[in-house]
Amino acid sequence: MPPTFTVFTATYNRAHTLPRVYESLRAQTLRDFEWLVVDDGSTDGTRALLVGWAAQCDFPIRYVYQENAGKPAAFNRGVQDARGELFLNLDSDDTCIPSALERLLHHWNAIPPEQRNGFTGVTSLCVDERGRLQGTPFLQMVLDSDSLELHFRHRDRGEKWGFHRTEVLRAFPFPVEPGVRFVSESVVWFAIARHYKTRFVNEPLRSYYVAQRSADQLSTLSVSAMRGRVPYHLMILNDLREWWPVAPQEFVRSAVAFSRYAYTLGQGGREQLRQVRGMTKLLAVLALPAGWVLSRRDRRRVR
């Protein structure tokens, strides 16, 4: 029988942090899962590590190697190869509490069966490596909503963690562009939110290693990162205009950010405006001066 969960990890040269992910999964009270690892071109012994664990652990580990193409491509590959009904992303440098899978499944099963087709999954809270809450809690202990309403109406921010139905993710793959290793995840989460609800629960189940990410961050911008952020801001300007009355500041922010990244990537004002549709085109015009100024600074830092 296929497992209930596919726990998915995309990794690139993280042999030094993967052991804590492995130990976290070994400790799970619910054993109905597989661990699917997509190695995005690692050169640090990741394969040997996973093969060794697969030979000795009591849950299935599946290792898939691909040439380095970035996390969006790795995520799409994982979704296509997943055998579980529920797809749970666990980053290569994080952990979850021993009862995490059990609690996520509990909250999923609490949704009446006749309503589950209208839901994509369950999302929970995160803490950092010291146990401090990351991001804002939800308005209720159990809240049925979607990521659009939480972002625009309730101003929800910060790290969250949860699963989606695998079949839903297969219908909403990440955009993949040659040379682009990063795409804002909200491009996919917002697209899903236009069709499905999520059950949000005020229960911290994942530990998000803030110190690790701070150490790994680069002080310079990359062309790939900027190209990966543009689709998110265009999505807000072009596809989510119904949220303008609720959160106009989000649209102003995205108009400036889009212009900033577009200028830095070599797109002039006219080329930018051709990509913006409808009522937000005027906003894009007004954002051009600020975008140009910010892009001058970015060009001194870009890699």
Stockholm file with secondary structure:
# STOCKHOLM 1.0

chainA/1-303         MPPTFTVFTATYNRAHTLPRVYESLRAQTLRDFEWLVVDDGSTDGTRALLVGWAAQCDFPIRYVYQENAGKPAAFNRGVQDARGELFLNLDSDDTCIPSALERLLHHWNAIPPEQRNGFTGVTSLCVDERGRLQGTPFLQMVLDSDSLELHFRHRDRGEKWGFHRTEVLRAFPFPVEPGVRFVSESVVWFAIARHYKTRFVNEPLRSYYVAQRSADQLSTLSVSAMRGRVPYHLMILNDLREWWPVAPQEFVRSAVAFSRYAYTLGQGGREQLRQVRGMTKLLAVLALPAGWVLSRRDRRRVR
#=GR chainA/1-303 SS CCCSEEEEEEESSCTTTHHHHHHHHHTCSCCCEEEEEEECSCCSSHHHHHHHHHHHCSSCEEEEECCSCCHHHHHHHHHHHCCSSEEEECCTTCEECTTHHHHHHHHHHTSCGGGGGGEEEEEEEEEETTSCEESCCCSSSEEEECHHIIIIISCCCSCEEEEEEHHHHHHSCCCCCTTCCCCCTHHHHHHHHTTCEEEEEEEEEEEECHHHHHHHCCSSCCHHHHHHHHHHHHHHHHHCGGGTTTCHHHHHHHHHHHHHHHHHTTCCHHHHHHTCCTTHHHHHHHHHHHHHHHHHHHHTTCC
#=GC SS_cons         CCCSEEEEEEESSCTTTHHHHHHHHHTCSCCCEEEEEEECSCCSSHHHHHHHHHHHCSSCEEEEECCSCCHHHHHHHHHHHCCSSEEEECCTTCEECTTHHHHHHHHHHTSCGGGGGGEEEEEEEEEETTSCEESCCCSSSEEEECHHIIIIISCCCSCEEEEEEHHHHHHSCCCCCTTCCCCCTHHHHHHHHTTCEEEEEEEEEEEECHHHHHHHCCSSCCHHHHHHHHHHHHHHHHHCGGGTTTCHHHHHHHHHHHHHHHHHTTCCHHHHHHTCCTTHHHHHHHHHHHHHHHHHHHHTTCC
//
